Amino acid sequence: MGWESSGQAWGSRALDWAYLFEPYARPANTAVFDQCHVTSGTRILDVGCGSGFALGLAASRGAHVAGLDASSALLDIARARTPDADLRLGDMNALPWDDDTFDVVTSFNAIWAGCETAVAEAARVLKPGGMFAMTFWGPPKRLGLLPYFMTIAANSPDSHVMATLGQSDTGRPGVAEAMIESAGLQVLERGAVAVTNEFPDLDTFTRGAIAAGPSFPAVEQIGEEAFRQALEAAFADAVVPGLGLRITSEFGWVSARK
Ligand SMILES: C[S@@+](CC[C@H](N)C(=O)[O-])C[C@H]1O[C@@H](n2cnc3c(N)ncnc32)[C@H](O)[C@@H]1O
């Protein structure tokens, strides 16, 4: 899928993604920013920044923030959240910034196995001595969202099923490290952090999940109502009376230095 098509899929329900789903990654955002020493004055770029929740956290530490995403609808929300940020529409494989610009480059679940060019671009725009870190999904046995991915796989065209499975390869030990080393960066550390999606009920959960980019091809293939029903069936057992849905998954991360 080209970057413009990815942007269309991720931006088709931008508000639902931004407000119902994106904040779940906060513990991963915080762990990575700590690892990369993001603090007052740090010049940071977030690649695949979505609607800018992570960038807002970096800005609250006093960092000078920049972000790139393929969706203009998500970037509009990022601009509202962090008006001073340098936010640009484009492809992570051709970053519109000069060499040696940033102290830190991050990417939260946007660079996957096979995206070597995107890591090389991140390395190019990093200053010498700068830090890079990327996150990805943890192993299937630690993914509370696994039934979501299985519902996608069962209802999407074959090409998208393969792309979704390819994303899960990124977390295998050594895969992200090899991508980073091939970009000329020195791998520092690998870690993992738990993130939790919280929803009051199944309706709100399905509204948020349908807004995620990978849902787009499934909705096109079987229709929104059928996909909603498939998601409701997959997560019905996750509803706890009085608590709603609390779905915990693992993000892995790898950090590196230029
Ligand atoms: C899983 S979302 C992650 C968004 C955000 N980083 C977060 O943590 O919520 C992946 C993001 O990558 C963006 N994206 C996908 N392909 C891209 C590309 N080739 N160039 C730039 N952004 C891309 C999508 O528009 C989407 O916002």
Ligand as a Chemical Component Dictionary entry (heavy atoms), coordinates in Angstrom:
data_LIG
# 
_chem_comp.id                   LIG 
_chem_comp.type                 NON-POLYMER 
_chem_comp.pdbx_formal_charge   0 
_chem_comp.three_letter_code    LIG 
# 
loop_
_chem_comp_atom.comp_id 
_chem_comp_atom.atom_id 
_chem_comp_atom.alt_atom_id 
_chem_comp_atom.type_symbol 
_chem_comp_atom.charge 
_chem_comp_atom.model_Cartn_x 
_chem_comp_atom.model_Cartn_y 
_chem_comp_atom.model_Cartn_z 
_chem_comp_atom.pdbx_ordinal 
LIG C1  C1  C 0  -0.422 2.650 14.060 1  
LIG S1  S1  S 1  -0.583 4.330 13.541 2  
LIG C2  C2  C 0  0.410  5.047 14.806 3  
LIG C3  C3  C 0  0.110  6.478 15.036 4  
LIG C4  C4  C 0  0.831  7.070 16.240 5  
LIG N1  N1  N 0  2.269  6.933 16.101 6  
LIG C5  C5  C 0  0.361  6.401 17.513 7  
LIG O1  O1  O 0  1.210  5.940 18.272 8  
LIG O2  O2  O -1 -0.824 6.373 17.781 9  
LIG C6  C6  C 0  0.475  4.411 12.104 10 
LIG C7  C7  C 0  0.602  5.828 11.534 11 
LIG O3  O3  O 0  1.580  5.813 10.484 12 
LIG C8  C8  C 0  1.107  6.621 9.410  13 
LIG N2  N2  N 0  1.758  6.125 8.186  14 
LIG C9  C9  C 0  1.588  4.920 7.580  15 
LIG N3  N3  N 0  2.392  4.826 6.498  16 
LIG C10 C10 C 0  3.090  5.993 6.424  17 
LIG C11 C11 C 0  4.077  6.502 5.529  18 
LIG N4  N4  N 0  4.544  5.764 4.505  19 
LIG N5  N5  N 0  4.581  7.720 5.779  20 
LIG C12 C12 C 0  4.131  8.478 6.808  21 
LIG N6  N6  N 0  3.203  8.047 7.697  22 
LIG C13 C13 C 0  2.682  6.818 7.506  23 
LIG C14 C14 C 0  -0.403 6.448 9.420  24 
LIG O4  O4  O 0  -1.078 7.513 8.776  25 
LIG C15 C15 C 0  -0.681 6.366 10.925 26 
LIG O5  O5  O 0  -0.963 7.640 11.479 27 
# 
loop_
_chem_comp_bond.comp_id 
_chem_comp_bond.atom_id_1 
_chem_comp_bond.atom_id_2 
_chem_comp_bond.value_order 
_chem_comp_bond.pdbx_ordinal 
LIG C1  S1  SING 1  
LIG S1  C2  SING 2  
LIG S1  C6  SING 3  
LIG C2  C3  SING 4  
LIG C3  C4  SING 5  
LIG C4  N1  SING 6  
LIG C4  C5  SING 7  
LIG C5  O1  DOUB 8  
LIG C5  O2  SING 9  
LIG C6  C7  SING 10 
LIG C7  O3  SING 11 
LIG C7  C15 SING 12 
LIG O3  C8  SING 13 
LIG C8  N2  SING 14 
LIG C8  C14 SING 15 
LIG N2  C9  SING 16 
LIG N2  C13 SING 17 
LIG C9  N3  DOUB 18 
LIG N3  C10 SING 19 
LIG C10 C11 SING 20 
LIG C10 C13 DOUB 21 
LIG C11 N4  SING 22 
LIG C11 N5  DOUB 23 
LIG N5  C12 SING 24 
LIG C12 N6  DOUB 25 
LIG N6  C13 SING 26 
LIG C14 O4  SING 27 
LIG C14 C15 SING 28 
LIG C15 O5  SING 29 
# 
